[in-house]
Amino acid sequence: MPPVCWKFIKLHENLAPWVPVVGLEIHAQITSNSKLFSGSQVQFAAPPNSLVSFFDASLPGTLPVLNRRCVEAAVMTGLALNCTINKKSLFDRKHYFYADLPAGYQITQQRVPIAVNGSLSYSLCIDNKMSQMVTKTVRIKQIQLEQDSGKSLHDDARSQTLVDLNRAGVGLMEVVMEPDMCCGEEAAAAVRELQLILQTLGSSQAIMAEGQLRVDANVSVHHPGEPYGVRTEVKNINSIRFLTKAVDYEIQRQIKELENGGTVVNETRAFDSKLGCTVPMRDKEGKQDYRFMPEPNLPPLILYDAKSLPANVNHQQVVNIDWIHERLPDLPSVKRAKLVELYGILPEHSFTLVNEDGLMEFFEDVVKRTQMKPKKVIGWILSDLLSHLKQHSLTANESPISSFLLADLLNLLENGDISSSAAKQVFEELWKGEGKTPLEIVKEKQLELIQDQEELEQICQAVIDEREKEVMAIKEGNKKVINKLIGLVRKATRGRANPLLVKQILEKKLSE
Amino acid sequence: MTPRNRFRWRVMRVLALCRWLRGGTVRALRLGAAAASSAPPSQVRQRLGPCRAVPCRAVPCHAIRGGNGLSSPVCALLQDSVTVEVLDHLERLALVDFRDAEGVERLREAVRFAERLREVNTEGIEPLDSVLEDRCLYLREDDVTEGNCTAELLKNAREKVEEYFVAPPGNIPLPELEERDTFLKGS
């Protein structure tokens, strides 16, 4: 039984708890030069029907020829997800009619796919705080190679559909996950982790906005101890944020429906991002019978490992699983562990570093160039830099403050040339991207720390003389009021006083 | 080649042809190039009647029917299994048109023919689903070698709009049995 999701227990405390069950079917477009079974190019946004060969258009007399790169990509992904790679896998035909599927069938791997029985570990924070992270696992049922269909543009005005076959025949990896998840947040975290893995491997760029990663969610609810409820399929989810919303909405909708005495129909629903809800999809003719049959034009796909590799073989015709395994790059989970070990940062921090595009490299760059300890650097990266990047929707590579500049700034701070509040001011200036170095800005705005002890003492004395009431309170024993005086000194010096030194001076003066 | 060998070679060819025809049932029912013709699916339904590749034509029916070859419960099952619902389902799924009693009888013959396979004990034997299973699956290098023939592809399209193929809006499902003009209604 899947773990009961705390979120939904809390929401329905007074009633019998509902156990939502979420399973995902993910289609990832393989990054390759040419398509799965033909030699036409794979490219986003090209003139309509310009990247289509006779096979893709399903003209009679054409035959499929398997692309080796696609097989390698699927094997890499299977290994990264701890799957068993089937040394012999078979291709099948899945029949259905649609204008963007010219052959009337899709070549897929239904009976014996290329990889089975894997797992994907992902982390998510409880309670929306980055303080506590839990690691969960979702089982991967199988990974299979299949063809993509073309694209349909619906022209409702003229009651017609325009078909572009550029995408028809592009290689896809379908990753089928078991229904081990219980809410939108878990589904989103799992998909995000899969996205990171695919991008690290290079087997897919997995950009959801360009349709390179498509997610369909299967959602159902049931009471604990009872059999699984009827599930619905949710399609048309175009981003990870929408995935969370769509899954949570569907869970709520089903709960409401069942609590009102209704039933859940086994149907396909589309997520409407504008309305934030799921609507039944038209044009679905009940349960489809796909009439699966073996693909007669393709022999079984045989993969080898170091033991089974035959001698005197043409290396171009052979895919060696062990060879691929040796060359797998560091997966995100390994990268995170290395960051924690190397720099002594918290796991939650390493999670954010790996999660945000280019942030890990930025952080490592800064650490190399500055004397400041990584544990302090991470604070600047995650709170100051990242919040600014998010506000302006930029990635770390697009940051107006380069890693050099930030390292310079942090060095000034570390050397005691400026205070931390001054450093924040310099940061804001640097963000404007006017090409000035931190040192130039400090000189310009006169933000250097006052090193002259006498000057500091004079300012402190002035504040003490002004604020009789506070001085009285401190002398009477209310020590906390001294912070107010420190603040006033800081204001008077425009952030140029070292707060520790100021506190020392004030305490000395007040005890006289 | 000696006359004897030539004869043997011809016999082997005929046997191979029969084997191919038997294996080619589903290929025969496949629709081709819907995109190229751009015609709505309902107009592309194939006649099952005098189609050349239907297996029973290649092997004389009396040779396989063989009166006592099948036990009567199996026979009854056959008569029951090819019902109007099944035929309607097939017409909807594959867009074939059984057209007349002869077409339906051909299907029954084909099912009867295939049912004989059940008499063989296949326990513990892995099914053969392709005669290509011993062949090597050729792996192609990931190079761009095709494409860029938009004009040629669109040559066959009945309708086009700015280099897109034109299709009806969504699938037009086959009308229900009552509303169709089909011979199945009578049976």
Boltz contact constraints between the chains, C-beta under 6 A:
constraints:
  - contact:
      token1: [A, 32]
      token2: [B, 142]
      max_distance: 6.0
  - contact:
      token1: [A, 33]
      token2: [B, 142]
      max_distance: 6.0
  - contact:
      token1: [A, 33]
      token2: [B, 144]
      max_distance: 6.0
  - contact:
      token1: [A, 34]
      token2: [B, 142]
      max_distance: 6.0
  - contact:
      token1: [A, 34]
      token2: [B, 144]
      max_distance: 6.0
  - contact:
      token1: [A, 38]
      token2: [B, 146]
      max_distance: 6.0
  - contact:
      token1: [A, 39]
      token2: [B, 145]
      max_distance: 6.0
  - contact:
      token1: [A, 39]
      token2: [B, 146]
      max_distance: 6.0
  - contact:
      token1: [A, 40]
      token2: [B, 146]
      max_distance: 6.0
  - contact:
      token1: [A, 40]
      token2: [B, 147]
      max_distance: 6.0
  - contact:
      token1: [A, 41]
      token2: [B, 144]
      max_distance: 6.0
  - contact:
      token1: [A, 41]
      token2: [B, 147]
      max_distance: 6.0
  - contact:
      token1: [A, 48]
      token2: [B, 163]
      max_distance: 6.0
  - contact:
      token1: [A, 48]
      token2: [B, 164]
      max_distance: 6.0
  - contact:
      token1: [A, 49]
      token2: [B, 150]
      max_distance: 6.0
  - contact:
      token1: [A, 49]
      token2: [B, 153]
      max_distance: 6.0
  - contact:
      token1: [A, 49]
      token2: [B, 163]
      max_distance: 6.0
  - contact:
      token1: [A, 50]
      token2: [B, 148]
      max_distance: 6.0
  - contact:
      token1: [A, 50]
      token2: [B, 150]
      max_distance: 6.0
  - contact:
      token1: [A, 51]
      token2: [B, 147]
      max_distance: 6.0
  - contact:
      token1: [A, 52]
      token2: [B, 153]
      max_distance: 6.0
  - contact:
      token1: [A, 53]
      token2: [B, 146]
      max_distance: 6.0
  - contact:
      token1: [A, 53]
      token2: [B, 147]
      max_distance: 6.0
  - contact:
      token1: [A, 57]
      token2: [B, 153]
      max_distance: 6.0
  - contact:
      token1: [A, 58]
      token2: [B, 33]
      max_distance: 6.0
  - contact:
      token1: [A, 59]
      token2: [B, 33]
      max_distance: 6.0
  - contact:
      token1: [A, 60]
      token2: [B, 32]
      max_distance: 6.0
  - contact:
      token1: [A, 65]
      token2: [B, 140]
      max_distance: 6.0
  - contact:
      token1: [A, 66]
      token2: [B, 139]
      max_distance: 6.0
  - contact:
      token1: [A, 67]
      token2: [B, 140]
      max_distance: 6.0
  - contact:
      token1: [A, 67]
      token2: [B, 142]
      max_distance: 6.0
  - contact:
      token1: [A, 68]
      token2: [B, 139]
      max_distance: 6.0
  - contact:
      token1: [A, 69]
      token2: [B, 142]
      max_distance: 6.0
  - contact:
      token1: [A, 97]
      token2: [B, 41]
      max_distance: 6.0
  - contact:
      token1: [A, 97]
      token2: [B, 171]
      max_distance: 6.0
  - contact:
      token1: [A, 99]
      token2: [B, 167]
      max_distance: 6.0
  - contact:
      token1: [A, 102]
      token2: [B, 35]
      max_distance: 6.0
  - contact:
      token1: [A, 104]
      token2: [B, 31]
      max_distance: 6.0
  - contact:
      token1: [A, 159]
      token2: [B, 169]
      max_distance: 6.0
  - contact:
      token1: [A, 160]
      token2: [B, 166]
      max_distance: 6.0
  - contact:
      token1: [A, 160]
      token2: [B, 169]
      max_distance: 6.0
  - contact:
      token1: [A, 161]
      token2: [B, 167]
      max_distance: 6.0
  - contact:
      token1: [A, 161]
      token2: [B, 169]
      max_distance: 6.0
  - contact:
      token1: [A, 162]
      token2: [B, 161]
      max_distance: 6.0
  - contact:
      token1: [A, 162]
      token2: [B, 164]
      max_distance: 6.0
  - contact:
      token1: [A, 163]
      token2: [B, 165]
      max_distance: 6.0
  - contact:
      token1: [A, 163]
      token2: [B, 167]
      max_distance: 6.0
  - contact:
      token1: [A, 164]
      token2: [B, 164]
      max_distance: 6.0
  - contact:
      token1: [A, 283]
      token2: [B, 170]
      max_distance: 6.0
  - contact:
      token1: [A, 285]
      token2: [B, 173]
      max_distance: 6.0
  - contact:
      token1: [A, 289]
      token2: [B, 93]
      max_distance: 6.0
  - contact:
      token1: [A, 293]
      token2: [B, 26]
      max_distance: 6.0
  - contact:
      token1: [A, 294]
      token2: [B, 129]
      max_distance: 6.0
  - contact:
      token1: [A, 294]
      token2: [B, 130]
      max_distance: 6.0
  - contact:
      token1: [A, 299]
      token2: [B, 132]
      max_distance: 6.0
  - contact:
      token1: [A, 299]
      token2: [B, 135]
      max_distance: 6.0
  - contact:
      token1: [A, 299]
      token2: [B, 137]
      max_distance: 6.0
  - contact:
      token1: [A, 301]
      token2: [B, 137]
      max_distance: 6.0
  - contact:
      token1: [A, 317]
      token2: [B, 139]
      max_distance: 6.0
